[in-house]
Amino acid sequence: IFSIVVFGSIVNECYVNKDSQHPELLCIFNENESACSYGIAVGVIAFFGCIFFFVVDLYFQQISSVKDRKRAVLLDLGFSGFLSFLWFVAFCFLANQWQRTTMSKGVSQGADAARAAITFSFFSIIVWVALAVKALQRYRLGTDMSLFATDQFAADPNAAYPGYPTGSGIESTETYQSPPFTETLDTNPKGYQVPAY
């Protein structure tokens, strides 16, 4: 949501006319096109990254391969850390360029959107650092619980997969056994006398 606020406010309200004589739209952040482009790019990357990792989280329990689970958690950790850095740079860059901006009539129209972009880029730093910490905890939890361990497999990659364990090795020739504790159909079994009253 924060990424939508950042790139949405920059796209919608941070391109303004300098004055009535200049009809071209300029970036509100000190007329630096790089500031607006960077804010939009980081916002879009974060938005699509969130969608991707949301889908990965939904299907995480269905990933059967231990290696694929480990890769997914490590990818989440790396992406969250990288986005934390990108949002930090975006916050510093946008705040610096906003500080150098001279106020004019056009700038004052988009000032609230510029402040919102700066504020939510700061909040995004906190959120992405929290996501990176959560991914690190998930990775550590997985290694502690042998989620990613391959102890059950042989160390040699060419070794065959261990077969299904068989019982004692003695197979019965009888294919059907009567279930335990069932009543017999014979009402007067052998060796039992019905008492007479």
HELIX and SHEET records of a PDB file:
HELIX    1   1 PHE A    2  GLU A   13  1                                  12    
HELIX    2   2 GLU A   33  LEU A   58  1                                  26    
HELIX    3   3 PHE A   60  GLN A   62  5                                   3    
HELIX    4   4 VAL A   66  GLN A   99  1                                  34    
HELIX    5   5 LYS A  105  GLN A  109  1                                   5    
HELIX    6   6 ALA A  111  ASP A  144  1                                  34    
SHEET    1   A 2 TYR A  15  ASP A  19  0                                        
SHEET    2   A 2 HIS A  22  CYS A  27 -1                                        
END                                                                             
